[in-house]
Amino acid sequence: MRLRRTAFAGRWYPDDERSCRAQIEQFLDEKFRDVDLPGAPQAGIVPHAGWFFSGAVACQVIQALGERDAPDAVVLFGMHMHPGQRPVIMDRGAWETPLGHLPIAEDLAAYLTERLTFTIEGPEDPSRDNTIELQLPFVRHFFGEVPILPVGVPPSDLALRIAETVVAGAHDLGLKLKIVGSTDLTHYGPNYGFTRHGSGAPAVEWVKTDNDRRFIESALGLDPEAVIQGGLQRQNACCSGAAAATIQAAQLLGASQGILMAHTTSYDKIPGDSFVGYAGIAFC
C-alpha cells in the first residue's frame, strides 16, 4: 500500500499511539458547554491548530459524528486555498497516523475525478498543509480503519459543486458518509497583519463577538455562500471553501440545523497580541 507519512506528528500533536490516545481522553474530559444534539450529526466543522490550542474542540466534534452510526467513509474538506486555485484530492493509497493507517476511499475519489478537475496528490508528493492531517488521529480513534477522502476546497462556487458531487457519488456507490470540514476563524494581530481593532481584551472581544460570530451565524444558518464571502471579505475563516462544502454536503445528507459545540481562541490558552479563533459546529 502506498503510504502518505505524517508531516506534523511530534510537533503539532503526539507521534505515538499511547500519547495520542491519552491526549484524546483528556480532551473528552474538557466540557465547553452542555450541548444537546437533536439527532445524529451528518457533518462537522472543526479547527486545525496544534492540539494544545484547539485539539479538544476538534476531538469533541468528531466524537459526536461517530457516536450513533458508523459510516462507510469519512470525507475531509480542508486546505488553505485561494478562490482561483484548482481543488486538490488524494485519490489512492493510505495516510499514516500514530494510531494506524487510514485507507483512501478510492472508488469515491475516482467518481469525483471523472467529473471534476483536481490537482492529484499522491502519497509520495503531498502538500505541507495541516488542516486535514490534524483530524486524522481523531478519525482513526473514533471510526477505526475507515476509508477517508481528503479534498482541498477553494473558497469559490466550486466548493458547492464539490459537495454536491461527493454526495451524489456516495448515493451512486451506496456509501454512508460523515463529513469533516476544517477551518480556523479570525487570525488577528501583528503576526497576521490584522490589527484594526487594537490589542488585548478589546481586540479579543471584537474577534469573538463580531468577526468570528458572523462566520458562526452563517454556518448555523446553513448558508455556504455567506461563509465564503465572509472569509474573503472579513478574514474570519482561513478555509471558508472547506467550511462551505461541509455545510452544503450536510444539507444534502439531510441535516437541517447547525449546533455550536464550542467557540474558543488561542488567547484563552496563551494571551497575546496575536491570536486565532476556533469553532466546533455539528450539523444534524
C-alpha positions in Angstrom: 0.0 0.0 0.0 1.4 3.4 -0.9 1.5 5.4 2.3 1.4 9.1 3.0 3.6 9.8 6.0 2.7 12.2 8.8 4.2 15.7 8.5 3.1 17.3 11.8 3.2 14.4 14.3 5.6 15.0 17.1 5.2 18.8 16.8 1.5 19.7 16.4 0.2 16.5 18.1 1.8 13.4 19.7 3.6 11.0 17.4 3.0 7.7 19.3 -0.2 5.8 19.9 -0.2 5.8 23.7 0.3 9.6 23.9 -2.4 10.2 21.3 -5.0 8.1 23.0 -4.2 9.6 26.4 -4.5 13.1 24.9 -7.8 12.3 23.3 -9.2 11.0 26.7 -8.1 14.3 28.3 -9.8 16.3 25.5 -13.1 14.4 26.2 -12.9 15.4 29.8 -13.0 19.1 28.8 -16.5 20.5 28.8 -17.0 23.7 26.9 -20.8 23.7 27.3 -23.6 21.3 27.6 -24.8 20.5 24.1 -27.9 18.5 23.3 -27.7 17.3 19.8 -31.2 16.6 18.4 -30.0 13.8 16.1 -27.0 12.0 14.7 -24.7 14.7 13.2 -24.1 14.3 9.4 -21.1 16.6 9.4 -19.0 19.0 11.5 -16.7 22.0 11.2 -13.5 21.7 13.3 -10.4 23.8 13.8 -6.9 22.7 12.9 -4.3 24.5 15.1 -1.9 22.4 17.1 -3.7 20.1 19.6 -2.6 22.3 22.5 -4.7 25.1 21.2 -7.7 23.6 19.5 -7.5 19.8 19.8 -10.2 19.5 22.3 -12.7 21.3 20.1 -12.0 19.2 17.1 -11.9 16.0 19.1 -15.4 16.5 20.6 -17.0 17.3 17.3 -15.5 14.3 15.6 -16.5 12.1 18.6 -20.1 13.4 18.1 -20.1 12.3 14.5 -19.1 8.8 15.4 -21.4 8.2 18.4 -24.5 6.8 16.7 -23.9 5.3 13.3 -20.8 4.0 11.6 -20.1 5.5 8.1 -18.6 3.6 5.1 -16.2 6.6 4.5 -15.3 9.9 6.1 -14.7 12.9 3.7 -12.4 15.6 5.0 -12.6 19.0 3.4 -9.7 21.4 4.1 -6.6 23.2 2.8 -5.6 26.9 2.8 -6.6 27.9 -0.8 -7.3 31.0 -2.9 -10.5 31.3 -5.0 -8.8 30.7 -8.3 -7.0 27.5 -7.3 -7.8 24.1 -8.6 -9.2 21.8 -5.9 -6.9 19.1 -4.6 -7.6 15.4 -3.9 -5.7 12.4 -2.6 -7.1 9.6 -4.7 -5.1 6.5 -3.8 -3.1 4.8 -1.1 -3.4 5.4 2.6 -2.5 8.1 5.2 -0.4 7.3 8.2 -1.4 8.2 11.7 0.1 7.3 15.1 -3.0 5.1 15.7 -2.8 3.2 12.4 -3.3 3.8 8.7 -6.4 5.2 7.1 -7.0 3.9 3.5 -8.2 6.3 0.8 -11.8 5.7 -0.4 -10.6 5.2 -4.0 -13.9 4.4 -5.6 -15.4 7.7 -4.3 -12.2 9.5 -5.4 -12.5 8.1 -8.9 -16.1 9.2 -9.1 -15.0 12.8 -8.3 -12.0 12.9 -10.6 -14.2 11.6 -13.5 -16.5 14.6 -13.1 -14.4 17.5 -11.8 -10.8 18.7 -12.4 -8.4 18.3 -9.5 -4.8 18.5 -8.7 -4.0 15.0 -7.7 -1.9 14.5 -4.5 -0.1 11.2 -4.4 1.1 9.6 -1.2 4.7 10.3 -2.2 4.3 14.0 -3.1 1.9 15.6 -0.6 1.4 19.2 0.2 2.6 20.6 3.6 -0.9 21.6 4.8 -2.0 20.9 8.3 -5.8 21.2 8.0 -6.6 17.6 7.3 -3.8 15.7 9.0 -4.6 17.2 12.4 -8.0 15.5 12.3 -6.8 12.0 11.3 -5.9 10.6 14.7 -9.4 11.6 15.9 -11.0 9.9 12.9 -8.8 6.7 13.5 -9.7 6.7 17.2 -13.5 7.1 16.8 -14.1 5.3 13.5 -11.3 2.7 13.3 -9.8 1.9 9.9 -12.5 3.7 7.9 -11.7 4.8 4.4 -11.2 8.6 4.0 -11.3 11.0 1.2 -9.2 14.2 1.7 -10.2 17.1 -0.5 -8.7 20.6 -0.7 -11.5 23.0 -1.5 -11.1 26.6 -2.8 -13.3 29.4 -1.5 -15.5 29.7 -4.6 -18.7 28.4 -6.1 -16.7 25.3 -6.9 -17.0 24.4 -3.2 -20.7 23.7 -3.6 -20.2 21.6 -6.8 -17.6 19.5 -5.0 -20.0 18.9 -2.1 -22.8 18.0 -4.5 -20.6 15.6 -6.4 -19.4 13.9 -3.2 -22.9 13.3 -2.0 -24.1 12.1 -5.5 -21.1 9.8 -5.6 -21.9 8.3 -2.2 -25.5 7.8 -3.3 -24.5 6.1 -6.6 -21.9 3.9 -4.8 -24.1 3.0 -1.9 -21.9 4.6 0.7 -22.9 6.2 4.1 -20.8 9.3 4.7 -19.7 11.5 7.5 -18.2 14.9 6.6 -15.5 16.8 8.5 -14.6 20.3 7.3 -11.6 22.1 8.7 -11.1 25.8 9.2 -9.8 28.2 11.8 -11.6 31.5 12.3 -10.2 35.1 12.6 -6.4 35.4 12.6 -5.8 38.6 14.5 -2.8 40.6 15.4 0.6 41.8 14.1 1.6 38.2 13.2 -1.2 38.2 10.7 -1.1 41.9 9.6 -4.6 42.4 11.0 -4.7 45.0 13.9 -7.5 47.4 13.1 -9.2 46.9 16.5 -6.2 47.5 18.7 -4.9 44.8 21.1 -5.6 43.0 24.3 -9.1 42.4 25.7 -10.9 44.8 23.3 -9.5 43.0 20.3 -10.4 39.6 21.6 -13.9 40.8 22.3 -14.3 42.1 18.8 -13.0 38.9 17.3 -15.3 36.7 19.3 -18.5 38.7 19.4 -18.3 40.3 15.9 -15.9 38.8 13.4 -16.0 35.2 14.4 -19.6 35.5 15.3 -20.5 36.4 11.7 -18.9 33.2 10.5 -20.7 31.2 13.1 -24.1 32.7 12.4 -23.7 32.0 8.7 -22.7 28.4 9.4 -25.5 27.8 11.9 -27.9 29.3 9.3 -26.7 26.7 6.7 -25.6 29.5 4.3 -22.4 28.3 2.5 -22.3 31.3 0.2 -22.2 33.7 3.1 -19.4 31.6 4.7 -17.3 32.0 1.6 -18.0 35.7 1.3 -17.2 36.3 4.9 -14.0 34.5 4.7 -12.9 36.5 1.7 -14.1 39.9 2.8 -13.8 39.8 6.6 -10.9 37.4 7.0 -13.0 35.4 9.5 -12.2 31.9 8.1 -8.9 30.7 6.6 -10.5 27.8 4.8 -14.0 29.1 4.0 -14.3 26.8 1.0 -13.9 23.7 3.1 -16.5 25.1 5.6 -18.9 25.9 2.8 -18.5 22.5 1.2 -19.2 20.9 4.6 -22.4 22.9 5.1 -23.6 22.1 1.5 -22.9 18.4 1.9 -24.5 18.3 5.3 -27.8 19.7 3.9 -27.8 17.2 1.0 -27.3 14.4 3.5 -30.3 15.5 5.5 -29.1 18.0 8.1 -31.5 20.8 8.9 -29.6 22.8 11.6 -26.2 23.7 12.9 -25.3 23.4 16.5 -22.4 25.4 18.1 -20.5 23.0 20.3 -17.6 25.3 21.2 -16.1 28.7 20.4 -12.6 29.5 21.8 -9.4 31.3 20.8 -5.7 30.7 21.2 -5.8 33.8 23.5 -7.6 31.6 26.0 -4.5 29.3 26.2 -1.7 31.9 25.8 -2.8 35.6 25.9 -1.0 37.8 23.4 -1.4 40.4 20.7 -1.7 37.8 18.0 -4.3 35.0 18.3 -6.8 32.8 16.3 -10.4 31.9 16.8 -11.8 28.3 16.7 -15.3 26.9 16.4 -16.7 23.4 16.6 -20.1 23.1 14.8 -22.2 19.9 14.3 -24.8 19.6 11.6 -27.8 17.4 12.4 
